Amino acid sequence: MGVPKFYRWISERYPCLSEVISDTEIPEFDNLYLDMNGIIHNCSHPNDDDVKFRISQEQIFADIFAYIDKLFNIIRPKKVFFLAVDGVAPRAKMNQQRARRFMSARTAEEQLQAHLRKGEELPKEKRFDSNCITPGEFFSRIFVSCGNNQALL
């Protein structure tokens, strides 16, 4: 959901934040702030339309931390490295998310059934349920724990 028009607001005040930089001349940065929502989303279900796509929770975590390491090694912040992970949403947002997730699960099941009717073979591994990526759920607790361990390395 995000903050409406935030990117526009911040990029107008700090135009250098969206400049293209070359690989050979990376400026120095004091701070690096990452909104983990997009990173977690892209690493956990990069191709929602493919009913044959499978990924394990371990691979998701490995991809997330590899991406964070890559960004950190490019930017090399001098002072602050901040990872922002959402907390519990307000009740109205929870209801909205629940409805959206229900529809997503229903659509995924319909796609699965369509492939089965065509006689297509699907992987035997269980499909990762991205609905588990919610504050307070097992996935989130494991992610924070892994993140703490990663930070110690």
N, C-alpha and C positions, 0 to 999 in steps of 0.2 A: 504494500500500500504506500508506504513512504510519506514524506512530507511534501505536500503539493507545491510545485514550482521551486523546490529547494535548489535543484541543480542549476536552474536558470539564475536564481538569486546569487548563488555562490560564484558561478562562472562569470557573471557580470562584474562582481567585485574583485575577483581574483582570476583574471583572464589567463594567467600562466598555468592554471591547473589543468587546462585541456589542450596544451600545446603538444605537438608531436616532437619527440626528441629522438636524436640519432643514437645508435648503439655505442658509438665511440665517444660521445660527449654527453654523459649523463650528469646533470647538475647535482649539487649536494642538497640533501633534504634533512631537515631537523626531525620531522614527524611523518609517520605513515599510519593512517587510520583506514581500517578495512571494515566494510559492512559485510559480515559473513553470510547474510541471506543469499545473495547472488552466487557466491562461491559454493555454498552448500547445495543450492538448487542445481547449478550446472554440473557439479560432480556427482550428484546422486541420481539424476534422471536427465541426462543430456538428450535423449531421444524418446520422448513419451509415446510417439506414434508407432514405434516398433514393438509389436507384442512379443517378438523373439528376444528382445534385449534383456539381458540379465546382468546383474552386478551385485557383488556381496557387500555387506556392511564394511568389512575389512578393506575392500578395494576402494570404497567411497572415502573412508578416512585417509587411506594412503594418498588418494588423488587430491583431497582437500589440503593435506599438509604439504604435499609436493608443490601444489600451486602457491600456497603461502610462502614456502621456502623460496620459490622462484621469484615472487614479487619482492620479498625481503632482500634477496641477493642482488636484484636489479637496483632497488631504491636505496638500500643501506641507510636507513634513518639514523641520525646521530643521537637523538634524544628520546623520542617516544615511538613505540610500536604498539598500536592499540587495535584490538580485535573486538568489534561490536557484535554481540549476539542478542537477538530479541529475547525479551522476557515474556511473561504471560500477557496475553492480549486482553483488552477490555471485553466485557460480556457480549456486546453487540458484534464486535469483530469475531469473537469465537463462533457465534451463531452463523455469521456470514461464511467463515472458513468451513464450518461443519457442512453447510449446504453445498459449497463449492467442492469439497472433498467427496461428498456423497455422489455428486454428479460425475466427478472424475472417476470414481470407482465404478460407477454404473457404465460409463462410456468404455472403460478398460475391459470390463466384463463382456460388453457387446462386441468389442473388437476381437476378443479372445474367442467368443462363440462363432463369429463369422469365419475366422481362420480354421476353427475345428470343423465347421460345416463344409469348408472347401477341401478338407482332408489334409491340411498342412500339418506337418509335425512341429511341435513346439519343444523347446528345451525342457529337460526334466527338472532343472533347478527352479526353486520358487522365485517368483518375481518380487523385487524389492518394493515394499509398500511405502511410498513417499509420504503417506499420511502420518507416519510415525515421527516425522520431523516437526515436532511441536514442543515448545518449552515444557519441561517437567516430564516428558516421556523418556523411555529408556534410551533411545537414540541420542537425545540431547544430553542426558546425564553422561553417557559414554563419551560423547564428543568433548564435553568440557573436561572430563577426566583425562582423555587422550591429549587434549590441548595443554593441560597443566604438565603432563609428562613430557610432551614435546618441548615446552618452554624450558624445561630443566636441561635439555640436551645441549 
